[in-house]
Amino acid sequence: MNDEVSELSLVHSIETFYTGGSVEWSADGSTIFTTCSNVIKALSVDDGTTRYVIGEMDDAGHVTCAQCTPSDAHSMIVAYANGLLREYVLPRMTATEIKAEMKRQWKSTHTAPIKIIKFSPNAALLATGSADFTVKVWKLESQCCVASLKGPIAVTEALFVGNERILIGYMDGTVNFYRLKGEKKLIHHWKNHTSQVVSIVLLERTIAATVSRDQTISLTNLDTNEKVKTLPLFEPIESAILSDDATMLTVGEEGVLKCWQPTTGKLLRSAAICRCRVDLILRNQIRGQLLLASCDSNLYLVDEQTFEVSRQMVGFNDEIFDLAFVGADQRYMMVAANSADVRMYETRTWACHLVPGKLYCCGG
């Protein structure tokens, strides 16, 4: 006699947690914040589970970017496609109710979506860069706009130099340098690149490095406003950061993590991470790890010393065509989606491993 199923109950659900865009990492390294349509999801680094959600799914606008407040580990600024800015108070994990609370909100008056958010070193000023060609600088405490800096084209990157100056990179490869104290003044304008500026870092107090999709890094002296040199990187770069030893880590079109000596352009080491473009790299000093986000919404935790991938997280499965359980006691679940990589989930912990294929999956 066949047993009839009288009731079904949900045991486990694999949900979307990253749809592209901003990714942030808590200072203690325990939580990753990912944009997921209209909300930010806070993920546990250890097991990949969603701890809590910032915002509401029925909010009118999509999240365009977010940034943790450097002076407060329990605060985050979130920008929405409708120009709204919100500051959220993040919960302490020891609290009884783990929920993010909105502290305040204000309209940015940008006429296009905000693409970047940057804090000054003392966290008193907040810069918002938009596709409307402008960067607005805000006093965070009063939400007062103290500067509106118009550029030649859409803003792609910015970096405060101290608390009184700011470097702004644009889509066309140009960089503007502004003074914020007193009269808001353009100090200098550079055209060192032929494509979008993706990252700006300070190598020394007076030397700024701008990295571009034109496959170059340009070094500039901020005291003399003179270009020091331009060096080739041989790849369209998407993101760059500095390590404690003053080397530079980059990711880009090739899906390869690379370590450079930024003043000479010498490639020190590299490791292939995935077969698609990597859009973002973050670093957490406490964990000694790097976090990479790929263009197909996958996250990779990488050991900073060995460049070995310690964890993979699939943020968005899109269309799932087929799945099968394999191994003793159905230990693994193989999932075929519209990607060349097969998702292999360990059914006890639901940790995921991407198994490379040759072509896009279509079923099995």
Buried (B, 14 or more C-beta within 10 A) or exposed (E): EEEEEEEEEEEEEBEBBBBBBBBBBBBEBBBBBBBBBBBBBBBEBEEBEEBBBBBEEEBEBBBBBBBBBEEEBBBBBBBBBBBBBBBBBBBEBEEEEEEBEEEEEBEBEBEBBBBBBBBBEEBEBBBBBBBBBBBBBBEBEEBEBEBEBEBEEBBBBBBBBEBEBBBBBBBBBBBBBBBBEEEEEEBBEBEBBEBBBBBBBBBEEEBBBBBBBBBBBBBBEBEEEEBBEBBEBEBBBBBBBBEEEEBBBBBBBBBBBBBBBBBEBEEEEBBEBBBBBBBBBBBBEEBEBBBBBBBBBBBBBBBBEEBEBEBBBBBBBEEEEEBEEEEEEEEBBBBBBEBBBBBBBEBEEBBBBBEEEEEEBEEE
